[in-house]
Amino acid sequence: MDIAGHVSSRIATLLVLLVLAMACDDNSPPDDDDSATDDDDSAAADDDDTTAADDDDSAPPQFLQGALIITEIFNNPQGTDEGREWFEVFNPGVEDIDLMGWTLEDFHTNHYSISESVLVPSGDYAVLGESTEKINLGTPVDFGYGLDGNGFPLGNNTDEIVLLSPAGLVVDSVAYDGVGTFPSAEGQSLSLSPEATHHFANDMGWNWCLSGAGPFTTEGDLGSPGLPNPDC
C-alpha cells in the first residue's frame, strides 16, 4: 500500500472511532447527565449532578387529588386562639409524602408556602398548626406555620383550607361554615367520620362532627390530633 492509501485508511478508522464515541457520550441529549454543569433538557427542575447513574431528566413527583385528605380541624380553642389552632392531614397512599414545596391557601387572603421537609408517612397523619412550642398547651404539632398574618390563621366559624401540590394542583380542600352543615363549638375539633375519609366526602358538612375524643391540652380541649378519629 502506498503512503496516500495508508493515510486514507487511518483517517477512515479515526472517523469511525469518533462517530462511535459521540454515540456513547452521556453529555449529549437525551442521555443521562454525568456532569454537574450539563443540562440535557429545558426542565428547570432538573437535578443535574455528578452521579452518572442518576436520571436527571425525570420529573418531580406528581400528586393526584386525594393524595392527602384533611381529616380534623381545630379552629376554635377554649380561651385564646393564639398558637393553638391546627389541622390534620392523612396519607392514604402507599408512599410517604414530603410537604416541602406545598402551599396552604384559603379562598380569600391567606397563603403559606412550606419551605422545609414535613413527612406524612404512608397510612398515617401529620398535624400542621400555628406552633410546636409550649404555647400550644401540649398539642402534638408536626409542623408550625406561625401565628396570625405570618402563618395560616383559621376562622372560628367560616373558613377554608386548601392543599396545593408543588405543581399547583388542589389535592384537597375543606370549606367549613360553622353556621350551616358543619358543626361548631369552642374547645372541640371538627372531626371527619372515618367512613368519609375521601377528598370528596370531606366536602360535606354532615360527614363531620364535634370530636368525642379525650382532652389533648391542659385546657381540656377535645380532639385526636395525629390519631384516627372516633366514629361520629
PETA-V702100 format. One record per residue. N is the residue number from 1. RES is the residue in three letters. BURIAL is 1 if it has 24 or more other ideal C-beta (glycine too) atoms within 12 Angstrom, else 0. Layout:
n=N res=RES burial=BURIAL
n=N res=RES burial=BURIAL
//
This chain:
n=1 res=MET burial=0
n=2 res=ASP burial=0
n=3 res=ILE burial=0
n=4 res=ALA burial=0
n=5 res=GLY burial=0
n=6 res=HIS burial=0
n=7 res=VAL burial=0
n=8 res=SER burial=0
n=9 res=SER burial=0
n=10 res=ARG burial=0
n=11 res=ILE burial=0
n=12 res=ALA burial=0
n=13 res=THR burial=0
n=14 res=LEU burial=0
n=15 res=LEU burial=0
n=16 res=VAL burial=0
n=17 res=LEU burial=0
n=18 res=LEU burial=0
n=19 res=VAL burial=0
n=20 res=LEU burial=0
n=21 res=ALA burial=0
n=22 res=MET burial=0
n=23 res=ALA burial=0
n=24 res=CYS burial=0
n=25 res=ASP burial=0
n=26 res=ASP burial=1
n=27 res=ASN burial=0
n=28 res=SER burial=0
n=29 res=PRO burial=0
n=30 res=PRO burial=0
n=31 res=ASP burial=0
n=32 res=ASP burial=1
n=33 res=ASP burial=1
n=34 res=ASP burial=0
n=35 res=SER burial=0
n=36 res=ALA burial=0
n=37 res=THR burial=0
n=38 res=ASP burial=1
n=39 res=ASP burial=0
n=40 res=ASP burial=1
n=41 res=ASP burial=0
n=42 res=SER burial=0
n=43 res=ALA burial=0
n=44 res=ALA burial=0
n=45 res=ALA burial=0
n=46 res=ASP burial=0
n=47 res=ASP burial=0
n=48 res=ASP burial=1
n=49 res=ASP burial=0
n=50 res=THR burial=0
n=51 res=THR burial=0
n=52 res=ALA burial=0
n=53 res=ALA burial=0
n=54 res=ASP burial=0
n=55 res=ASP burial=0
n=56 res=ASP burial=1
n=57 res=ASP burial=0
n=58 res=SER burial=0
n=59 res=ALA burial=0
n=60 res=PRO burial=0
n=61 res=PRO burial=0
n=62 res=GLN burial=0
n=63 res=PHE burial=1
n=64 res=LEU burial=0
n=65 res=GLN burial=0
n=66 res=GLY burial=1
n=67 res=ALA burial=1
n=68 res=LEU burial=1
n=69 res=ILE burial=1
n=70 res=ILE burial=1
n=71 res=THR burial=1
n=72 res=GLU burial=1
n=73 res=ILE burial=1
n=74 res=PHE burial=1
n=75 res=ASN burial=1
n=76 res=ASN burial=1
n=77 res=PRO burial=1
n=78 res=GLN burial=0
n=79 res=GLY burial=0
n=80 res=THR burial=0
n=81 res=ASP burial=1
n=82 res=GLU burial=0
n=83 res=GLY burial=1
n=84 res=ARG burial=1
n=85 res=GLU burial=1
n=86 res=TRP burial=1
n=87 res=PHE burial=1
n=88 res=GLU burial=1
n=89 res=VAL burial=1
n=90 res=PHE burial=1
n=91 res=ASN burial=1
n=92 res=PRO burial=1
n=93 res=GLY burial=0
n=94 res=VAL burial=0
n=95 res=GLU burial=0
n=96 res=ASP burial=0
n=97 res=ILE burial=1
n=98 res=ASP burial=1
n=99 res=LEU burial=1
n=100 res=MET burial=0
n=101 res=GLY burial=0
n=102 res=TRP burial=1
n=103 res=THR burial=1
n=104 res=LEU burial=1
n=105 res=GLU burial=1
n=106 res=ASP burial=1
n=107 res=PHE burial=0
n=108 res=HIS burial=0
n=109 res=THR burial=0
n=110 res=ASN burial=1
n=111 res=HIS burial=0
n=112 res=TYR burial=1
n=113 res=SER burial=0
n=114 res=ILE burial=1
n=115 res=SER burial=0
n=116 res=GLU burial=0
n=117 res=SER burial=0
n=118 res=VAL burial=1
n=119 res=LEU burial=0
n=120 res=VAL burial=1
n=121 res=PRO burial=0
n=122 res=SER burial=0
n=123 res=GLY burial=0
n=124 res=ASP burial=1
n=125 res=TYR burial=1
n=126 res=ALA burial=1
n=127 res=VAL burial=1
n=128 res=LEU burial=1
n=129 res=GLY burial=1
n=130 res=GLU burial=1
n=131 res=SER burial=1
n=132 res=THR burial=1
n=133 res=GLU burial=0
n=134 res=LYS burial=0
n=135 res=ILE burial=1
n=136 res=ASN burial=1
n=137 res=LEU burial=1
n=138 res=GLY burial=1
n=139 res=THR burial=1
n=140 res=PRO burial=1
n=141 res=VAL burial=1
n=142 res=ASP burial=1
n=143 res=PHE burial=1
n=144 res=GLY burial=1
n=145 res=TYR burial=1
n=146 res=GLY burial=1
n=147 res=LEU burial=1
n=148 res=ASP burial=0
n=149 res=GLY burial=0
n=150 res=ASN burial=0
n=151 res=GLY burial=1
n=152 res=PHE burial=1
n=153 res=PRO burial=1
n=154 res=LEU burial=1
n=155 res=GLY burial=1
n=156 res=ASN burial=1
n=157 res=ASN burial=0
n=158 res=THR burial=0
n=159 res=ASP burial=1
n=160 res=GLU burial=1
n=161 res=ILE burial=1
n=162 res=VAL burial=1
n=163 res=LEU burial=1
n=164 res=LEU burial=1
n=165 res=SER burial=1
n=166 res=PRO burial=1
n=167 res=ALA burial=0
n=168 res=GLY burial=0
n=169 res=LEU burial=0
n=170 res=VAL burial=1
n=171 res=VAL burial=1
n=172 res=ASP burial=1
n=173 res=SER burial=1
n=174 res=VAL burial=1
n=175 res=ALA burial=1
n=176 res=TYR burial=1
n=177 res=ASP burial=0
n=178 res=GLY burial=1
n=179 res=VAL burial=0
n=180 res=GLY burial=0
n=181 res=THR burial=0
n=182 res=PHE burial=1
n=183 res=PRO burial=1
n=184 res=SER burial=1
n=185 res=ALA burial=1
n=186 res=GLU burial=0
n=187 res=GLY burial=1
n=188 res=GLN burial=1
n=189 res=SER burial=1
n=190 res=LEU burial=1
n=191 res=SER burial=1
n=192 res=LEU burial=1
n=193 res=SER burial=1
n=194 res=PRO burial=1
n=195 res=GLU burial=0
n=196 res=ALA burial=1
n=197 res=THR burial=1
n=198 res=HIS burial=0
n=199 res=HIS burial=1
n=200 res=PHE burial=0
n=201 res=ALA burial=0
n=202 res=ASN burial=1
n=203 res=ASP burial=1
n=204 res=MET burial=0
n=205 res=GLY burial=1
n=206 res=TRP burial=0
n=207 res=ASN burial=1
n=208 res=TRP burial=1
n=209 res=CYS burial=1
n=210 res=LEU burial=1
n=211 res=SER burial=1
n=212 res=GLY burial=0
n=213 res=ALA burial=1
n=214 res=GLY burial=0
n=215 res=PRO burial=0
n=216 res=PHE burial=1
n=217 res=THR burial=1
n=218 res=THR burial=0
n=219 res=GLU burial=0
n=220 res=GLY burial=0
n=221 res=ASP burial=1
n=222 res=LEU burial=1
n=223 res=GLY burial=1
n=224 res=SER burial=1
n=225 res=PRO burial=1
n=226 res=GLY burial=1
n=227 res=LEU burial=0
n=228 res=PRO burial=0
n=229 res=ASN burial=1
n=230 res=PRO burial=0
n=231 res=ASP burial=0
n=232 res=CYS burial=1
//
